[in-house]
Each structure stands twice: as C-alpha cells, then as structure tokens.
Amino acid sequence: MTIEDRLALRRVGLRLLGALAIYFLVASFLLGVSLSIPFVREIMPDLQKAALSGSAPSQSEIMTRFQAFISSDPDRYYAAANWVSCVCAVLGALLFLPSLRHDHVTLRAHYAKPGISFALLPMLVAVAYGLNCLSSFAVLGTEWLFNRFGLTVLLPDEMTHSTAYYVYAVLLAPLCEEFMFRGGALRSLKPFGERFSLIASSLCFAFFHGNLHQFPGTFLMGLWFGYIYLRSGSLLMPTLTHMGLNLLVILINALTDTVPSAAIVSFVLFLGVGYWCLRRLYPALGPVAPADAPRPVSLAFYASFPMLLYLTTCLYHMVTSVAPLS
C-alpha cells in the first residue's frame, strides 16, 4: 500500500472527525446562543432592578433560573435544537466537498440521472422500512439485556411537531448524511473494494448517531443506502430513499398516536413487503463485488488516529446515552 493510499484513507477519517466535531462543539455553541438570547431578554428587567439596588444575582442563581427557563417550555428547546441540527448538517456536509474536487467530480455528476429507474423508488423505500423493522429485534434484545442491570438504551420520544423537525428529518438529514457517508466516505473508499467501502461507511454512519438504540437500524440502513448508491451510480436514489423512509416513519408514528394497532400492522406488513421487494430488486440490481481490500487497507483505515478518535468519541457518546431504568 502506497503513501498516497494511506493519506486517502486518513482524509476520510479527518472529514468524519470534523463533521463529528461540528455536531458536538458548534451545535453546543449555537444552541447555547439561541437559548441565551430569549433568556437574557426575559431577565433583563430584573437585572436592571438588581443593579440599581446594588444586589446583583450570583452566577449560581442565574444558572438555576436558566435551567428553569428551559424546563418551562421544552418545545422551545427542541425547536432550537432542530434548527441547530439543520445548520450543523449543512456545515458537516461541506467538509466533504474537497473530496469531490480531489476526484474531479462535479455536484451535477454526483447527482446525475441514476442507472436504475425511479419507478423502483417505492420498492426501495419498502425494503428500507422492512430493514428498520428488522433492526427492532436487535434493539429489543439489547434493551432486555440492559434491563437486567437496571438500565435502558431506549431514548425518550422528544419529537416536536415543529417546522424545524420536519425540515431536518425529511429534507436536510437525508440530503447531508447521504452526501457525507455515501457520496463522501463510501466513494473515497470504493477504490479499495466495494464490500470494504460499503461496510466501513455503514459502520461510520451507525456510530455517528451516537446511541445504541439507533445503531442496528442505522447500520442496516447504511448498507442498504450504500448498495443503492453503488448500483445506481448516483446520490439521487439513496437520498430519495432516505427521505421516503424518514417520511414514512413520521407518518406511521403519527398514525400510531391515534390508532395504536397501526404500529403492529405496519411492522408485520413491511417485514413481508420489504422481503418481497428485496427478492424482486436484488436480481435486477446485482450483487456487491467480493471483498477485494487487502488486510493492510482495513488496518490503515480503522487504526488511523482520526478514525480511532472518531470511533472512541462516538462510543463514549453511545455509552453515556445509556440511562437508569425508571
């Protein structure tokens, strides 16, 4: 393996690490600013009165009031968090633009007409939702195991019916994540082998979400979206499939709120429909090329400093997301 190959593998890790830093550091800063501005406006009259009386509140008193301010309106916090997620998704995706220039690929070529028909899109979404249902078995098994120790991996449902949430979940998250992990990571790793690039980019995608609850589903989704990208030759199909999946999940969750049995019906239905669609699609799309990446390539990628830091940070976030069972 040449020095150029090692540098190419390291660049992928650096861009993933940069995107992770944006989601951790920049997101925290922007969220703090977006919440501090209305908080300062609210307490400004009290601060002015305190200044005139010569009894300014202590830092601990301000922090206590700030926590109460956030707790008083959770929707305001989640709306701000979703808008910040939109901004950070775009910023994270921009880090992968140099990889296009390095490969002499334009955005138009990246989103060129795919090599498979758009008529297959409903079937691609059905398979994606079926895989999402399949991953729930792994989640339930993991949850059962952690429950034995008084812990839970399931995250609380914090969905807010705000414009920011729908813009992020249905539009920006699929667009930016597919650009980062399929158009960026997978494309850069593809010269080292299709199967290696598919598995590696899917693992990075799953770790990026930072919790055990989503890990099985996002890994399977990463494999499916990556497979679609490899077989279509365009980011359009995996991006539209990702958007369709997220929209379908939102619609079924909304339906479940009024018809609880809809969750079980959709689970059983899409397990069957997804399997049937996969049986129809796979012969037409074709298999992934055999593993052709030598062992030194895998070691050079996973054991590089940027990737070790990326995976360690994600793993730490996954561990800290485990909460006591209430």
C-alpha positions in Angstrom: 0.0 0.0 0.0 1.4 3.3 -1.1 1.7 6.5 1.0 -1.0 8.1 -1.3 -3.4 5.3 -0.3 -2.7 5.9 3.4 -3.2 9.6 3.0 -6.5 9.0 1.2 -7.8 6.7 4.0 -6.7 9.3 6.6 -8.5 12.1 4.8 -11.8 10.2 5.1 -11.2 9.8 8.8 -10.3 13.5 9.2 -13.5 14.6 7.4 -15.7 12.3 9.5 -14.0 13.6 12.7 -14.5 17.2 11.5 -18.2 16.6 11.0 -18.5 15.0 14.4 -16.7 18.0 16.0 -19.3 20.3 14.3 -22.2 18.3 15.7 -20.6 18.3 19.2 -18.9 21.7 19.5 -20.6 24.0 17.0 -24.0 22.6 17.9 -23.5 23.2 21.6 -22.3 26.8 21.0 -25.2 27.6 18.6 -27.8 26.0 20.9 -26.4 27.9 23.9 -26.6 31.2 22.0 -30.1 30.6 20.6 -31.4 29.9 24.1 -29.5 32.5 25.9 -30.8 35.4 23.8 -34.5 35.0 24.8 -33.4 34.2 28.4 -31.4 37.4 28.7 -34.4 39.4 27.3 -36.6 37.8 30.0 -34.4 38.5 32.9 -33.0 41.9 31.8 -35.6 44.0 33.7 -34.7 42.0 36.9 -31.0 42.5 36.3 -31.5 46.3 35.9 -33.5 46.5 39.1 -30.8 44.4 40.9 -28.1 46.7 39.6 -30.0 49.8 40.8 -30.4 48.2 44.3 -26.8 47.1 44.4 -27.7 43.4 44.9 -26.7 41.6 41.7 -27.7 37.9 41.5 -24.9 35.3 41.8 -23.8 33.1 38.9 -25.4 30.0 40.5 -28.7 31.9 40.8 -28.6 32.8 37.1 -27.8 29.2 36.1 -30.7 27.9 38.3 -33.0 30.4 36.6 -31.7 29.4 33.2 -32.5 25.8 33.8 -36.0 26.7 35.0 -36.3 28.8 31.8 -35.5 25.8 29.6 -37.7 23.4 31.6 -40.7 25.8 31.5 -41.0 25.4 27.7 -39.4 22.1 26.4 -40.8 22.7 22.9 -38.7 25.9 22.7 -35.6 23.8 23.5 -36.4 21.1 21.0 -37.3 23.6 18.2 -34.0 25.4 18.8 -32.1 22.0 18.8 -33.7 21.0 15.5 -32.8 24.3 13.8 -29.2 24.0 15.1 -29.2 20.4 13.7 -30.2 21.8 10.3 -27.3 24.2 10.3 -24.8 21.6 11.5 -25.9 19.1 9.0 -25.1 21.5 6.2 -21.7 22.5 7.8 -20.8 18.9 8.2 -21.6 18.1 4.6 -19.5 21.0 3.4 -16.4 19.2 4.8 -16.8 16.6 2.1 -16.7 19.0 -0.9 -12.9 18.8 -1.2 -13.2 15.0 -1.8 -15.3 15.8 -4.9 -12.7 18.3 -6.2 -9.9 15.8 -5.4 -11.7 13.2 -7.6 -12.5 15.8 -10.3 -16.3 15.2 -9.8 -18.9 17.9 -10.0 -22.1 18.1 -8.0 -24.1 17.7 -11.2 -22.3 14.5 -11.9 -22.7 13.4 -8.3 -26.5 13.8 -8.7 -26.7 12.6 -12.3 -29.6 10.5 -13.6 -29.3 7.2 -11.8 -28.6 3.9 -13.6 -31.8 2.4 -12.2 -35.4 3.5 -12.8 -37.2 6.0 -10.5 -40.2 3.6 -10.7 -38.3 1.3 -8.3 -38.2 4.0 -5.6 -41.4 2.8 -3.7 -39.8 -0.7 -3.5 -36.5 0.7 -2.3 -38.3 2.6 0.5 -40.4 -0.5 1.4 -37.1 -2.5 1.8 -35.6 0.3 3.9 -38.6 0.3 6.2 -38.6 -3.5 6.4 -35.0 -3.4 7.4 -35.8 -0.8 10.0 -38.5 -3.1 11.4 -36.0 -6.0 11.4 -33.5 -4.0 13.4 -36.1 -3.6 16.2 -35.4 -7.2 17.2 -31.8 -6.3 17.9 -33.0 -3.2 19.8 -35.4 -5.2 21.9 -32.8 -7.8 22.6 -30.3 -5.2 23.7 -32.9 -3.5 25.8 -33.8 -6.7 27.5 -30.2 -7.4 28.4 -29.7 -3.9 29.8 -32.9 -4.1 31.7 -31.5 -7.0 33.7 -28.9 -4.5 35.1 -31.5 -1.7 35.7 -30.5 0.2 32.6 -32.2 1.2 29.3 -30.9 2.1 25.9 -34.2 3.4 24.6 -34.3 7.1 24.1 -37.3 9.2 25.2 -39.6 10.4 22.4 -38.7 14.0 22.0 -40.3 14.7 18.7 -41.9 18.1 18.3 -44.3 19.0 15.6 -42.3 22.0 14.5 -41.2 23.1 11.1 -37.5 22.7 12.1 -38.1 19.0 12.9 -39.7 18.1 9.6 -37.1 20.2 7.6 -34.3 18.3 9.3 -35.8 14.8 9.4 -37.3 14.7 5.9 -35.0 17.0 3.9 -31.7 18.1 5.4 -30.7 15.0 7.3 -31.1 12.6 4.4 -29.5 15.1 1.9 -26.5 15.8 4.1 -26.0 12.3 5.5 -26.1 10.7 2.1 -23.6 13.3 0.8 -21.3 12.7 3.7 -21.4 8.9 4.1 -22.2 7.7 0.6 -21.0 10.5 -1.6 -18.0 11.2 0.6 -16.9 8.3 2.7 -18.1 5.4 0.5 -17.0 7.0 -2.7 -13.5 7.7 -1.4 -13.1 4.2 0.0 -14.6 2.5 -3.1 -11.2 2.1 -4.9 -10.1 -0.2 -2.1 -13.1 -2.5 -2.7 -16.9 -2.3 -2.9 -17.6 -4.5 0.0 -15.0 -2.9 2.2 -16.2 0.6 1.4 -19.9 -0.4 2.0 -19.2 -2.0 5.4 -16.8 0.8 6.5 -19.0 3.7 5.6 -22.1 1.9 7.1 -20.2 1.5 10.4 -19.2 5.1 10.4 -22.8 6.1 9.7 -24.1 4.0 12.6 -21.5 5.2 15.0 -22.2 8.8 14.0 -25.7 8.7 15.5 -24.2 8.1 18.9 -26.6 5.7 20.7 -27.3 2.0 21.0 -31.0 2.5 20.2 -30.3 3.6 16.6 -27.1 1.6 16.0 -28.6 -1.6 14.5 -31.1 0.3 12.3 -28.6 2.9 11.0 -26.1 0.2 10.2 -28.6 -1.8 8.1 -29.8 1.5 6.5 -26.2 2.4 5.7 -25.7 -1.0 4.0 -28.9 -0.5 2.0 -28.3 3.1 1.0 -24.7 2.3 0.1 -25.8 -0.6 -2.0 -28.3 1.6 -3.8 -25.6 4.1 -4.4 -23.2 1.5 -5.8 -25.8 0.1 -8.1 -27.3 3.3 -9.3 -24.1 5.4 -9.6 -25.9 8.5 -8.3 -26.7 10.0 -5.0 -30.2 10.7 -6.1 -31.6 7.3 -5.4 -30.2 6.7 -1.9 -31.1 10.3 -0.9 -34.7 9.9 -2.1 -35.0 6.5 -0.5 -33.7 8.0 2.8 -36.2 10.9 2.6 -39.0 8.4 1.8 -38.1 6.3 4.8 -38.0 9.2 7.2 -41.3 10.5 5.9 -42.9 7.0 6.2 -41.6 6.6 9.8 -43.1 10.0 10.7 -46.5 9.2 9.1 -46.7 5.8 10.8 -45.8 7.3 14.2 -48.4 9.9 13.8 -51.0 7.3 12.8 -50.0 5.2 15.8 -50.8 8.1 18.1 -54.5 7.7 17.1 -54.6 4.0 16.1 -52.2 2.1 18.4 -52.6 -1.1 16.4 -51.1 0.6 13.3 -47.6 0.0 14.7 -48.0 -3.8 14.8 -49.8 -3.8 11.5 -47.1 -1.8 9.8 -44.4 -3.9 11.4 -45.8 -7.2 10.1 -46.8 -5.7 6.7 -43.4 -4.1 5.9 -41.5 -7.2 7.1 -43.3 -9.2 4.4 -43.5 -6.4 1.7 -39.9 -5.5 2.3 -38.7 -9.0 1.9 -40.8 -9.5 -1.3 -39.4 -6.2 -2.8 -35.8 -7.3 -1.9 -36.4 -10.6 -3.7 -37.6 -8.6 -6.8 -34.9 -6.0 -6.7 -31.7 -8.0 -6.0 -31.6 -10.0 -9.2 -32.1 -6.7 -11.2 -29.6 -4.7 -9.3 -26.9 -7.4 -8.9 -24.6 -8.4 -6.1 -21.9 -6.3 -4.4 -18.4 -7.1 -5.7 -16.4 -9.6 -3.5 -14.2 -8.3 -0.7 -11.1 -7.2 -2.5 -9.5 -4.9 0.0 -6.3 -6.3 1.5 -5.9 -6.5 5.3 -3.4 -3.6 5.5 -6.1 -1.3 4.0 -8.6 -2.2 6.7 -5.9 -1.7 9.4 -4.7 1.6 7.9 -8.3 2.9 7.9 -9.6 1.8 11.3 -6.4 2.2 13.1 -5.5 5.6 11.8 -5.5 8.4 14.5 -8.5 10.3 13.1 -10.6 7.1 12.9 -9.6 5.9 16.4 -10.6 9.3 17.8 -13.8 9.3 15.8 -14.9 5.8 16.9 -13.8 6.4 20.5 -15.8 9.7 20.7 -18.9 8.0 19.2 -18.5 5.0 21.5 -18.3 7.3 24.5 -21.4 9.1 23.5 -23.2 5.8 23.0 -22.2 4.6 26.5 -23.3 7.8 28.1 -26.7 7.6 26.3 -27.5 4.5 28.4 -29.7 5.7 31.3 -31.0 4.2 34.5 -34.3 2.3 34.1 -37.0 4.4 35.7 
